[in-house]
Amino acid sequence: MTKYRCSALVSRWIKMQVVVVPGNGGGDIFQGNWYGWIFRKLGQLGVNCVMKNMPDPVIARESVWIPFMRDELKCGEDTIIIGHSSGAEAAMRYAEQYTVHGIILVSACVTDLGIETERQSGYYSRGWDWTAIKNNVKVIVQFGSTDDPFIPWSEQEEVAKGLQSDFYKFTDRGHFMNSQFPELLEVVKSLIHADLLDE
């Protein structure tokens, strides 16, 4: 490897960041589900992982979260966004408008499921522009479980079909609310490694 090549890889590594956007409901993001765990694991690998407690955490309004992702979390072309539940919808809406390196969707859906607070979030007020998302993102990965108690499998499949995602199907993970998520960690590592090799 040439000195220039090595320098370019180091520069790319420094620029890449992973942003975690949680589901709605409030609480300290670092204490919820697997969020703090993935933050620590990526930090141990030298990966810049960004997480902040989200504003408007219960309703998770699109009009609040999208600007926050842009201005405070600094999601950009060198960002992999991990979105869980409402955070997955936020990641998709963000990618309709802005270029990011990748999105990893966990328990994603396409409708408000008849839930008033979900309707108020604004994410489901119009159809999804799958083409725009695919044009703005290099990599799309999705995790879903058939036994999710909140998101019907048909909704998760609709996301996978629309985005032609690399879809990891489980039958026993529910809404992915465990304290650890090793499969996610491996995917993030592989994406960053692949991106460095492409440079």
Backbone as ProteinMPNN parsed JSONL, in Angstrom:
{"seq_chain_A": "MTKYRCSALVSRWIKMQVVVVPGNGGGDIFQGNWYGWIFRKLGQLGVNCVMKNMPDPVIARESVWIPFMRDELKCGEDTIIIGHSSGAEAAMRYAEQYTVHGIILVSACVTDLGIETERQSGYYSRGWDWTAIKNNVKVIVQFGSTDDPFIPWSEQEEVAKGLQSDFYKFTDRGHFMNSQFPELLEVVKSLIHADLLDE", "coords_chain_A": {"N_chain_A": [[0.836, -1.19, 0.0], [0.598, 2.175, -0.904], [1.978, 5.241, 0.425], [0.306, 7.401, -0.057], [-2.134, 6.13, -0.536], [-2.593, 4.916, 1.948], [-2.836, 7.195, 3.544], [-5.138, 8.293, 2.442], [-7.044, 6.376, 3.137], [-7.006, 6.552, 5.931], [-7.947, 9.145, 6.225], [-10.497, 8.864, 5.169], [-11.623, 7.061, 6.996], [-11.671, 8.645, 9.286], [-13.526, 10.567, 8.527], [-15.914, 9.157, 8.148], [-19.021, 8.481, 9.732], [-21.304, 7.083, 12.098], [-24.651, 7.395, 12.753], [-27.078, 7.125, 15.205], [-30.506, 6.871, 15.289], [-33.154, 6.835, 17.376], [-36.134, 4.926, 18.335], [-39.413, 6.365, 19.008], [-40.702, 7.642, 22.172], [-39.182, 8.565, 24.239], [-36.919, 9.143, 27.062], [-33.52, 8.406, 28.117], [-31.346, 8.065, 25.509], [-28.99, 6.632, 25.62], [-29.465, 4.677, 27.443], [-31.422, 3.114, 26.422], [-32.728, 0.167, 24.927], [-30.575, -1.341, 22.556], [-28.995, 0.782, 21.965], [-27.017, 2.284, 23.466], [-25.187, 0.233, 23.742], [-24.322, -0.338, 21.062], [-23.17, 2.089, 20.501], [-21.001, 2.116, 22.304], [-19.561, -0.158, 21.439], [-18.864, 0.478, 18.778], [-17.326, 2.725, 19.281], [-15.159, 1.549, 20.578], [-13.946, 0.399, 18.436], [-12.944, 2.505, 17.133], [-14.66, 3.9, 15.562], [-16.55, 6.695, 14.636], [-19.283, 7.315, 16.332], [-22.426, 8.783, 16.611], [-24.79, 9.979, 18.831], [-27.647, 11.487, 20.209], [-29.963, 12.656, 22.655], [-33.194, 12.905, 21.433], [-35.138, 15.711, 20.298], [-38.599, 16.481, 20.992], [-39.456, 13.797, 21.813], [-41.566, 11.953, 22.182], [-43.755, 12.17, 20.281], [-42.169, 12.489, 18.067], [-41.934, 14.184, 15.776], [-41.691, 14.65, 12.29], [-41.115, 17.174, 11.272], [-39.54, 18.21, 13.245], [-37.537, 16.327, 13.798], [-36.124, 15.815, 11.353], [-34.758, 18.301, 10.652], [-33.153, 18.358, 12.984], [-31.563, 16.092, 12.671], [-30.114, 16.882, 10.458], [-28.865, 19.341, 11.253], [-27.899, 19.097, 13.9], [-27.081, 16.405, 14.39], [-25.601, 16.134, 12.165], [-25.885, 14.628, 9.775], [-24.664, 13.419, 6.766], [-23.03, 12.981, 3.566], [-21.084, 11.187, 4.265], [-22.162, 9.593, 6.186], [-23.597, 6.879, 7.943], [-26.773, 6.072, 8.687], [-28.424, 4.66, 11.358], [-31.557, 3.646, 11.936], [-34.166, 3.068, 14.173], [-37.371, 1.741, 14.455], [-39.541, 4.393, 14.819], [-37.358, 5.933, 14.234], [-36.389, 4.679, 11.984], [-38.242, 5.394, 10.034], [-37.743, 8.112, 10.069], [-35.134, 8.08, 9.069], [-35.598, 7.195, 6.463], [-37.239, 9.264, 5.416], [-35.429, 11.348, 5.654], [-33.475, 10.552, 3.829], [-34.872, 10.833, 1.502], [-34.543, 13.464, 0.921], [-31.856, 14.2, 1.312], [-28.386, 13.409, 0.663], [-26.839, 10.526, 1.837], [-24.433, 8.158, 3.098], [-25.297, 5.555, 3.81], [-28.232, 3.74, 4.927], [-29.517, 2.022, 7.683], [-32.134, 0.153, 8.52], [-34.283, -0.633, 11.127], [-36.945, -2.51, 12.129], [-38.85, -1.198, 10.399], [-41.635, 0.632, 8.988], [-44.528, 1.529, 6.929], [-46.944, 2.867, 7.211], [-49.165, 4.671, 9.469], [-50.396, 2.837, 11.016], [-52.859, 3.138, 12.112], [-52.617, 4.475, 14.491], [-52.953, 7.247, 16.511], [-50.94, 8.99, 17.579], [-48.789, 8.276, 16.003], [-49.709, 9.096, 13.529], [-49.679, 11.83, 13.96], [-46.979, 12.353, 13.852], [-46.202, 12.862, 11.25], [-44.738, 11.488, 9.324], [-46.154, 9.741, 7.762], [-47.838, 11.043, 6.073], [-47.93, 11.167, 3.347], [-47.14, 9.338, 0.321], [-44.272, 7.11, -0.042], [-41.186, 8.019, -1.423], [-39.55, 5.958, -2.985], [-37.693, 5.816, -5.076], [-36.236, 8.24, -4.915], [-35.005, 7.905, -2.435], [-33.351, 5.659, -2.921], [-31.7, 6.768, -4.856], [-30.266, 8.601, -3.386], [-28.739, 7.234, -1.587], [-26.1, 4.975, -0.947], [-26.017, 2.433, 0.213], [-28.403, 0.193, 1.504], [-29.722, -1.331, 4.208], [-31.715, -3.644, 5.993], [-33.394, -4.696, 8.934], [-35.656, -7.028, 10.183], [-38.34, -8.631, 11.972], [-40.481, -11.405, 12.067], [-42.128, -11.768, 14.239], [-42.638, -9.314, 15.33], [-44.296, -7.307, 17.599], [-45.464, -4.867, 17.119], [-45.122, -3.93, 14.476], [-46.516, -5.009, 11.575], [-45.597, -7.83, 9.581], [-46.062, -7.576, 6.867], [-45.851, -4.848, 6.397], [-43.138, -4.399, 6.834], [-42.113, -5.928, 4.787], [-43.022, -4.446, 2.627], [-41.44, -2.162, 2.754], [-38.955, -3.344, 2.236], [-39.363, -4.262, -0.364], [-39.857, -1.845, -1.735], [-37.436, -0.462, -1.413], [-35.571, -2.285, -2.162], [-33.887, -3.518, -0.335], [-31.069, -4.866, 1.484], [-32.048, -7.396, 3.159], [-32.417, -8.564, 6.387], [-33.897, -11.154, 7.822], [-35.649, -12.151, 10.697], [-37.136, -14.368, 13.103], [-37.64, -14.246, 15.752], [-37.1, -11.9, 17.185], [-38.808, -9.898, 17.877], [-39.55, -6.53, 18.435], [-36.98, -5.701, 18.285], [-35.735, -4.933, 20.798], [-33.768, -5.641, 22.523], [-30.85, -5.633, 24.699], [-28.464, -5.87, 23.418], [-27.054, -6.124, 20.106], [-25.66, -7.904, 18.121], [-25.606, -8.694, 15.397], [-26.18, -6.373, 14.008], [-23.916, -4.848, 14.625], [-21.946, -6.305, 13.237], [-22.77, -5.899, 10.608], [-22.45, -3.106, 10.312], [-19.67, -2.889, 10.649], [-18.829, -4.352, 8.395], [-19.793, -2.76, 6.327], [-18.353, -0.363, 6.619], [-15.764, -1.329, 6.269], [-15.932, -2.289, 3.63], [-16.418, 0.091, 2.298], [-14.01, 1.465, 2.687], [-12.27, -0.119, 1.223], [-13.176, 0.409, -1.276], [-12.262, 2.861, -1.845]], "CA_chain_A": [[0.0, 0.0, 0.0], [1.383, 3.393, -0.979], [1.762, 6.205, 1.502], [-0.878, 8.184, -0.414], [-3.296, 5.272, -0.341], [-2.791, 4.78, 3.387], [-3.319, 8.475, 4.039], [-6.522, 8.447, 1.98], [-7.888, 5.48, 3.927], [-7.116, 7.125, 7.265], [-8.811, 10.306, 6.103], [-11.86, 8.381, 4.963], [-12.055, 6.485, 8.26], [-11.95, 9.741, 10.2], [-14.709, 11.275, 8.066], [-17.114, 8.335, 8.257], [-19.667, 8.46, 11.033], [-22.545, 6.332, 12.246], [-25.614, 8.135, 13.567], [-28.186, 6.292, 15.678], [-31.765, 7.588, 15.509], [-33.937, 5.853, 18.12], [-37.585, 4.971, 18.246], [-40.012, 7.383, 19.875], [-41.012, 7.17, 23.514], [-38.453, 9.354, 25.233], [-35.902, 8.49, 27.865], [-32.124, 8.607, 27.744], [-31.011, 7.173, 24.401], [-27.855, 5.769, 25.976], [-29.971, 3.62, 28.311], [-32.515, 2.415, 25.762], [-32.504, -0.937, 23.991], [-29.184, -1.641, 22.211], [-28.372, 2.016, 21.473], [-25.767, 2.537, 24.178], [-24.279, -0.886, 23.458], [-23.697, -0.16, 19.743], [-22.328, 3.281, 20.637], [-19.746, 1.726, 22.958], [-18.836, -1.109, 20.609], [-18.266, 1.182, 17.642], [-16.271, 3.565, 19.829], [-13.999, 0.699, 20.841], [-13.326, 0.112, 17.136], [-12.464, 3.752, 16.57], [-15.669, 4.454, 14.653], [-17.232, 7.861, 15.176], [-20.721, 7.076, 16.461], [-23.072, 9.984, 17.137], [-26.137, 9.821, 19.373], [-28.102, 12.524, 21.141], [-31.38, 12.571, 22.98], [-33.923, 13.61, 20.393], [-36.207, 16.62, 20.719], [-39.949, 15.947, 20.734], [-39.187, 12.361, 21.796], [-42.75, 11.096, 22.228], [-44.402, 12.189, 18.969], [-41.085, 12.337, 17.077], [-42.414, 14.828, 14.552], [-40.769, 14.786, 11.16], [-40.728, 18.587, 11.149], [-38.538, 18.472, 14.275], [-36.427, 15.376, 13.736], [-35.301, 15.94, 10.14], [-33.779, 19.385, 10.853], [-32.21, 17.987, 14.041], [-30.616, 15.155, 12.067], [-29.257, 17.653, 9.556], [-28.121, 20.434, 11.871], [-27.265, 18.708, 15.16], [-26.401, 15.118, 14.223], [-24.703, 16.342, 11.027], [-25.984, 13.537, 8.799], [-24.222, 13.862, 5.45], [-22.674, 11.96, 2.59], [-20.194, 10.211, 4.899], [-22.899, 9.101, 7.346], [-24.501, 5.727, 7.939], [-27.825, 6.285, 9.677], [-29.138, 3.508, 11.896], [-32.841, 4.105, 12.441], [-34.979, 2.017, 14.784], [-38.782, 2.054, 14.624], [-39.769, 5.743, 14.277], [-36.084, 6.382, 13.683], [-36.254, 4.134, 10.629], [-39.027, 6.258, 9.155], [-36.992, 9.367, 9.973], [-34.002, 7.85, 8.171], [-36.1, 7.137, 5.091], [-37.638, 10.614, 4.997], [-34.205, 12.136, 5.506], [-32.81, 10.139, 2.588], [-35.625, 11.36, 0.367], [-34.125, 14.844, 0.68], [-30.426, 14.437, 1.448], [-27.484, 12.312, 0.347], [-26.088, 9.902, 2.93], [-23.74, 6.966, 2.608], [-26.124, 4.364, 3.966], [-29.245, 3.697, 5.973], [-29.81, 0.711, 8.242], [-33.481, 0.296, 9.049], [-34.653, -1.691, 12.072], [-38.387, -2.459, 12.4], [-39.411, -0.098, 9.617], [-42.998, 0.458, 8.487], [-44.891, 2.5, 5.893], [-48.171, 3.573, 7.57], [-49.28, 4.997, 10.902], [-50.996, 1.664, 11.663], [-54.073, 3.542, 12.8], [-52.269, 5.02, 15.801], [-53.058, 8.694, 16.401], [-49.658, 9.666, 17.807], [-47.952, 8.036, 14.827], [-50.222, 9.984, 12.483], [-49.237, 13.191, 14.269], [-45.546, 12.513, 13.562], [-46.066, 13.432, 9.915], [-43.997, 10.634, 8.394], [-47.043, 8.92, 6.93], [-48.828, 11.945, 5.482], [-47.909, 10.998, 1.885], [-46.445, 8.118, -0.071], [-42.817, 7.073, 0.09], [-40.473, 8.173, -2.695], [-38.502, 4.946, -2.957], [-36.661, 6.139, -6.064], [-35.39, 9.301, -4.372], [-34.183, 7.328, -1.377], [-32.317, 4.819, -3.531], [-30.754, 7.634, -5.566], [-29.493, 9.389, -2.43], [-28.076, 6.349, -0.642], [-25.318, 3.913, -1.576], [-26.257, 1.141, 0.84], [-29.632, 0.115, 2.288], [-29.829, -2.59, 4.946], [-32.943, -3.675, 6.793], [-33.604, -5.79, 9.876], [-37.051, -7.183, 10.56], [-38.689, -9.897, 12.601], [-41.871, -11.772, 11.801], [-42.903, -11.738, 15.473], [-42.689, -7.946, 15.854], [-45.656, -7.089, 18.11], [-45.946, -3.544, 16.737], [-45.043, -3.707, 13.032], [-46.868, -6.203, 10.812], [-44.567, -8.277, 8.643], [-46.387, -7.058, 5.534], [-45.309, -3.487, 6.301], [-41.691, -4.523, 6.706], [-41.862, -6.421, 3.43], [-43.259, -3.355, 1.685], [-40.215, -1.351, 2.769], [-37.909, -4.109, 1.55], [-39.671, -4.265, -1.799], [-39.694, -0.497, -2.277], [-36.036, -0.026, -1.38], [-34.697, -3.389, -2.586], [-32.88, -3.522, 0.721], [-30.414, -6.099, 1.925], [-33.017, -7.627, 4.23], [-32.11, -9.618, 7.351], [-35.172, -11.598, 8.387], [-35.624, -12.956, 11.911], [-38.446, -14.85, 13.538], [-37.689, -14.274, 17.215], [-36.505, -10.689, 17.772], [-39.824, -8.917, 18.229], [-39.32, -5.158, 17.957], [-35.541, -5.443, 18.453], [-35.582, -4.115, 21.995], [-32.77, -6.265, 23.386], [-29.773, -4.741, 25.148], [-27.341, -6.047, 22.501], [-27.483, -6.37, 18.724], [-24.393, -8.253, 17.465], [-25.734, -8.742, 13.935], [-26.07, -4.99, 13.547], [-22.508, -4.472, 14.72], [-21.212, -6.935, 12.143], [-23.141, -5.23, 9.356], [-21.796, -1.794, 10.28], [-18.244, -3.135, 10.414], [-18.628, -4.777, 7.008], [-20.048, -1.621, 5.44], [-17.219, 0.562, 6.707], [-14.626, -2.007, 5.652], [-16.15, -2.312, 2.18], [-16.269, 1.453, 1.792], [-12.588, 1.798, 2.671], [-11.653, -0.846, 0.109], [-13.627, 1.017, -2.539], [-11.59, 4.161, -2.062]], "C_chain_A": [[0.88, 1.253, 0.0], [1.059, 4.319, 0.187], [0.515, 7.034, 1.231], [-2.145, 7.4, -0.151], [-3.617, 5.124, 1.139], [-3.371, 6.056, 3.981], [-4.777, 8.691, 3.659], [-7.473, 7.588, 2.797], [-8.088, 6.024, 5.336], [-8.068, 8.316, 7.244], [-10.267, 9.896, 5.968], [-12.434, 7.819, 6.262], [-12.469, 7.573, 9.238], [-13.256, 10.432, 9.822], [-15.995, 10.479, 8.255], [-17.702, 8.416, 9.664], [-20.942, 7.625, 10.966], [-23.439, 7.116, 13.192], [-26.759, 7.2, 13.932], [-29.39, 7.18, 15.952], [-32.743, 6.6, 16.141], [-35.418, 5.857, 17.749], [-38.13, 6.052, 19.17], [-40.276, 6.799, 21.266], [-40.268, 7.904, 24.603], [-37.459, 8.525, 26.023], [-34.51, 8.756, 27.326], [-31.748, 7.596, 26.67], [-29.897, 6.206, 24.775], [-28.273, 4.603, 26.878], [-31.025, 2.752, 27.616], [-32.059, 1.308, 24.825], [-31.01, -1.209, 23.803], [-28.409, -0.385, 21.824], [-27.031, 2.294, 22.142], [-24.725, 1.466, 23.895], [-23.581, -0.686, 22.115], [-22.783, 1.058, 19.759], [-20.973, 2.91, 21.235], [-18.916, 0.794, 22.075], [-18.16, -0.422, 19.424], [-17.148, 2.101, 18.116], [-15.006, 2.787, 20.101], [-13.247, 0.362, 19.558], [-12.775, 1.369, 16.47], [-13.413, 4.381, 15.575], [-16.38, 5.611, 15.346], [-18.735, 7.608, 15.168], [-21.343, 8.261, 17.182], [-24.488, 9.64, 17.6], [-26.436, 11.006, 20.279], [-29.562, 12.253, 21.472], [-32.155, 13.463, 22.015], [-34.926, 14.592, 20.982], [-37.56, 15.995, 20.378], [-39.93, 14.416, 20.731], [-40.417, 11.467, 21.753], [-43.449, 11.036, 20.868], [-43.374, 12.001, 17.86], [-41.454, 12.965, 15.741], [-41.316, 14.964, 13.498], [-40.249, 16.219, 11.052], [-39.679, 18.995, 12.177], [-37.31, 17.593, 14.082], [-35.549, 15.542, 12.503], [-34.317, 17.108, 10.252], [-32.744, 19.061, 11.917], [-31.152, 17.028, 13.501], [-29.632, 15.881, 11.158], [-28.328, 18.597, 10.303], [-27.353, 20.032, 13.127], [-26.501, 17.383, 15.051], [-25.475, 15.114, 13.011], [-24.708, 15.154, 10.051], [-25.643, 14.069, 7.413], [-23.767, 12.698, 4.605], [-21.709, 10.911, 3.136], [-20.837, 9.575, 6.132], [-23.665, 7.823, 7.016], [-25.507, 5.971, 9.051], [-28.432, 4.948, 10.072], [-30.431, 4.033, 12.5], [-33.67, 2.948, 12.957], [-36.408, 2.512, 14.959], [-39.073, 3.442, 14.028], [-38.496, 6.323, 13.679], [-35.825, 5.841, 12.296], [-37.039, 4.978, 9.636], [-38.331, 7.608, 8.979], [-35.825, 9.223, 9.01], [-34.458, 7.829, 6.718], [-36.512, 8.512, 4.592], [-36.408, 11.509, 4.81], [-33.547, 11.827, 4.163], [-33.611, 10.504, 1.344], [-35.088, 12.724, -0.051], [-32.616, 15.031, 0.577], [-29.613, 13.181, 1.121], [-26.785, 11.826, 1.613], [-25.42, 8.647, 2.379], [-24.625, 5.738, 2.688], [-27.191, 4.555, 5.015], [-29.434, 2.241, 6.385], [-31.121, 0.847, 8.994], [-33.827, -0.903, 9.929], [-36.129, -1.506, 12.428], [-39.04, -1.266, 11.704], [-40.842, -0.415, 9.179], [-43.331, 1.579, 7.508], [-46.159, 3.287, 6.218], [-48.193, 3.866, 9.063], [-49.974, 3.9, 11.696], [-52.248, 2.01, 12.462], [-53.842, 4.128, 14.181], [-52.179, 6.541, 15.702], [-51.714, 9.402, 16.592], [-48.698, 9.439, 16.642], [-48.405, 8.931, 13.672], [-49.714, 11.406, 12.695], [-47.758, 13.412, 13.934], [-45.294, 13.106, 12.184], [-45.377, 12.549, 8.891], [-44.911, 9.944, 7.375], [-48.083, 9.744, 6.196], [-48.887, 11.866, 3.965], [-47.144, 9.716, 1.583], [-44.939, 8.247, 0.074], [-42.167, 7.152, -1.291], [-39.277, 7.225, -2.693], [-37.359, 5.281, -3.908], [-35.705, 7.202, -5.54], [-34.464, 8.757, -3.29], [-33.042, 6.524, -1.97], [-31.277, 5.66, -4.268], [-29.822, 8.381, -4.616], [-28.637, 8.555, -1.482], [-27.314, 5.255, -1.393], [-25.708, 2.526, -1.074], [-27.534, 1.205, 1.677], [-29.74, -1.281, 2.895], [-31.065, -2.516, 5.824], [-32.956, -4.901, 7.696], [-35.086, -5.842, 10.229], [-37.296, -8.54, 11.176], [-40.173, -10.172, 12.402], [-42.738, -11.733, 13.053], [-42.925, -10.354, 16.12], [-44.118, -7.662, 16.328], [-46.274, -5.758, 17.684], [-46.039, -3.348, 15.225], [-45.403, -4.994, 12.292], [-45.772, -6.554, 9.803], [-44.802, -7.715, 7.244], [-45.845, -5.643, 5.345], [-43.796, -3.523, 6.127], [-41.314, -5.009, 5.302], [-42.066, -5.329, 2.391], [-42.054, -2.413, 1.611], [-39.121, -2.054, 1.977], [-38.124, -4.122, 0.042], [-39.41, -2.897, -2.415], [-38.246, -0.069, -2.394], [-35.069, -1.079, -1.905], [-33.527, -3.516, -1.603], [-32.217, -4.885, 0.864], [-31.116, -6.466, 3.232], [-32.63, -8.828, 5.089], [-33.395, -9.975, 8.094], [-34.945, -12.483, 9.614], [-37.042, -13.393, 12.255], [-38.649, -14.716, 15.042], [-37.124, -13.024, 17.884], [-37.545, -9.632, 18.153], [-39.541, -7.561, 17.607], [-37.859, -4.737, 18.146], [-35.287, -4.489, 19.624], [-34.624, -4.748, 23.002], [-31.664, -5.271, 23.732], [-28.529, -4.846, 24.272], [-27.869, -6.409, 21.113], [-26.238, -6.716, 17.904], [-24.475, -8.301, 15.944], [-25.627, -7.344, 13.328], [-24.62, -4.533, 13.564], [-21.709, -5.051, 13.566], [-21.52, -6.275, 10.806], [-22.444, -3.882, 9.24], [-20.304, -1.95, 9.994], [-17.982, -3.503, 8.956], [-18.842, -3.627, 6.037], [-18.879, -0.644, 5.444], [-15.996, -0.044, 6.04], [-14.746, -1.99, 4.135], [-15.955, -0.932, 1.578], [-14.812, 1.86, 1.721], [-11.898, 1.107, 1.513], [-12.024, -0.246, -1.232], [-12.905, 2.306, -2.85], [-10.427, 4.022, -3.033]], "O_chain_A": [[1.799, 1.372, 0.811], [0.022, 4.199, 0.838], [-0.246, 7.341, 2.148], [-3.115, 7.932, 0.389], [-4.779, 5.199, 1.538], [-4.278, 6.011, 4.813], [-5.562, 9.21, 4.454], [-8.581, 8.016, 3.117], [-9.192, 5.971, 5.878], [-8.896, 8.473, 8.141], [-11.157, 10.498, 6.57], [-13.592, 8.071, 6.593], [-13.479, 7.452, 9.931], [-14.015, 10.84, 10.701], [-17.053, 11.06, 8.496], [-16.974, 8.418, 10.657], [-21.564, 7.488, 9.913], [-23.032, 7.46, 14.302], [-27.343, 6.558, 13.059], [-29.314, 8.122, 16.742], [-33.122, 5.621, 15.499], [-35.881, 6.681, 16.959], [-37.406, 6.589, 20.008], [-40.091, 5.603, 21.492], [-40.672, 7.873, 25.766], [-37.192, 7.366, 25.703], [-34.343, 9.267, 26.219], [-31.825, 6.39, 26.905], [-29.871, 5.075, 24.289], [-27.513, 3.65, 27.053], [-31.469, 1.753, 28.183], [-31.131, 1.482, 24.036], [-30.266, -1.296, 24.779], [-27.261, -0.489, 21.393], [-26.028, 2.513, 21.464], [-23.53, 1.752, 23.818], [-22.363, -0.847, 22.033], [-21.74, 1.063, 19.105], [-19.929, 3.333, 20.738], [-17.699, 0.949, 21.981], [-17.006, -0.715, 19.11], [-16.132, 2.244, 17.435], [-13.903, 3.289, 19.885], [-12.05, 0.074, 19.591], [-12.208, 1.307, 15.379], [-13.034, 5.284, 14.829], [-16.765, 5.504, 16.51], [-19.38, 7.679, 14.122], [-20.857, 8.692, 18.227], [-25.28, 9.077, 16.843], [-25.571, 11.465, 21.025], [-30.3, 11.689, 20.664], [-31.81, 14.627, 21.811], [-35.499, 14.339, 22.042], [-37.637, 15.079, 19.559], [-40.344, 13.799, 19.75], [-40.317, 10.318, 21.323], [-43.706, 9.944, 20.36], [-43.681, 11.412, 16.824], [-41.3, 12.338, 14.692], [-40.181, 15.34, 13.79], [-39.071, 16.437, 10.771], [-39.004, 20.01, 12.005], [-36.178, 18.063, 14.189], [-34.329, 15.418, 12.607], [-33.134, 16.921, 9.97], [-31.581, 19.441, 11.782], [-29.975, 17.144, 13.841], [-28.454, 15.53, 11.1], [-27.132, 18.647, 10.017], [-26.276, 20.566, 13.392], [-25.392, 17.264, 15.571], [-24.663, 14.204, 12.847], [-23.657, 14.735, 9.567], [-26.241, 15.035, 6.94], [-24.09, 11.547, 4.901], [-21.537, 9.855, 2.527], [-20.139, 9.079, 7.016], [-24.291, 7.702, 5.963], [-25.138, 6.064, 10.221], [-28.899, 4.194, 9.218], [-30.4, 4.784, 13.474], [-33.859, 1.954, 12.255], [-36.636, 3.573, 15.54], [-38.866, 3.639, 12.83], [-38.547, 7.109, 12.733], [-35.118, 6.469, 11.508], [-36.567, 5.248, 8.531], [-38.327, 8.178, 7.888], [-35.55, 10.13, 8.223], [-33.787, 8.377, 5.843], [-36.176, 8.891, 3.471], [-36.371, 12.334, 3.897], [-33.116, 12.733, 3.45], [-33.07, 10.483, 0.238], [-35.163, 13.099, -1.221], [-32.142, 15.905, -0.148], [-30.083, 12.054, 1.28], [-26.214, 12.617, 2.363], [-25.799, 8.142, 1.323], [-24.696, 4.96, 1.737], [-27.078, 5.418, 5.886], [-29.502, 1.347, 5.542], [-31.206, 1.571, 9.986], [-33.677, -2.051, 9.511], [-36.516, -0.469, 12.966], [-39.695, -0.438, 12.338], [-41.211, -1.579, 9.02], [-42.517, 2.474, 7.282], [-46.429, 4.291, 5.559], [-47.355, 3.377, 9.82], [-50.126, 4.014, 12.912], [-52.646, 1.277, 13.367], [-54.785, 4.262, 14.961], [-51.411, 7.064, 14.894], [-51.389, 10.319, 15.838], [-47.886, 10.309, 16.328], [-47.578, 9.46, 12.929], [-49.364, 12.101, 11.742], [-47.335, 14.554, 13.751], [-44.286, 13.78, 11.972], [-45.431, 12.841, 7.696], [-44.487, 9.611, 6.269], [-49.097, 9.21, 5.745], [-49.792, 12.433, 3.353], [-46.574, 9.092, 2.478], [-44.404, 9.336, 0.284], [-42.557, 6.434, -2.211], [-38.144, 7.631, -2.434], [-36.193, 5.057, -3.586], [-34.491, 7.078, -5.703], [-33.284, 9.105, -3.238], [-31.89, 6.688, -1.568], [-30.1, 5.301, -4.299], [-28.712, 8.751, -4.998], [-27.896, 9.103, -0.666], [-27.824, 4.682, -2.356], [-25.729, 1.563, -1.841], [-27.732, 2.138, 2.455], [-29.837, -2.279, 2.18], [-31.416, -1.452, 6.334], [-32.58, -5.999, 7.283], [-35.694, -4.817, 10.536], [-36.548, -9.488, 10.934], [-41.01, -9.282, 12.552], [-43.963, -11.671, 12.947], [-43.198, -10.229, 17.314], [-45.056, -7.765, 15.538], [-47.472, -5.543, 17.867], [-46.947, -2.668, 14.747], [-44.663, -5.975, 12.376], [-45.112, -5.674, 9.25], [-43.851, -7.415, 6.523], [-45.425, -5.283, 4.246], [-43.243, -2.749, 5.346], [-40.33, -4.558, 4.715], [-41.36, -5.29, 1.383], [-41.697, -1.93, 0.536], [-38.444, -1.44, 1.152], [-37.172, -4.006, -0.731], [-38.815, -2.797, -3.488], [-37.865, 0.605, -3.351], [-33.881, -0.803, -2.075], [-32.362, -3.607, -1.989], [-32.742, -5.908, 0.424], [-30.809, -5.908, 4.285], [-32.527, -9.952, 4.599], [-33.907, -9.19, 8.891], [-34.16, -13.431, 9.579], [-38.018, -12.84, 11.748], [-39.722, -15.039, 15.551], [-36.708, -13.085, 19.042], [-37.193, -8.584, 18.695], [-39.319, -7.454, 16.401], [-37.55, -3.545, 18.163], [-34.716, -3.41, 19.469], [-34.665, -4.429, 24.191], [-31.561, -4.203, 23.128], [-27.634, -4.007, 24.367], [-28.975, -6.928, 20.966], [-25.803, -5.913, 17.079], [-23.498, -7.975, 15.269], [-25.047, -7.167, 12.257], [-24.153, -3.9, 12.617], [-20.879, -4.357, 12.978], [-20.632, -6.112, 9.969], [-21.906, -3.55, 8.184], [-19.747, -1.214, 9.18], [-17.024, -3.02, 8.353], [-18.143, -3.532, 5.028], [-18.466, -0.157, 4.392], [-15.271, 0.646, 5.324], [-13.774, -1.708, 3.434], [-15.398, -0.791, 0.489], [-14.414, 2.542, 0.777], [-11.021, 1.695, 0.88], [-11.283, -0.373, -2.208], [-12.932, 2.788, -3.982], [-9.751, 5.007, -3.331]]}, "name": "protein", "num_of_chains": 1, "seq": "MTKYRCSALVSRWIKMQVVVVPGNGGGDIFQGNWYGWIFRKLGQLGVNCVMKNMPDPVIARESVWIPFMRDELKCGEDTIIIGHSSGAEAAMRYAEQYTVHGIILVSACVTDLGIETERQSGYYSRGWDWTAIKNNVKVIVQFGSTDDPFIPWSEQEEVAKGLQSDFYKFTDRGHFMNSQFPELLEVVKSLIHADLLDE"}
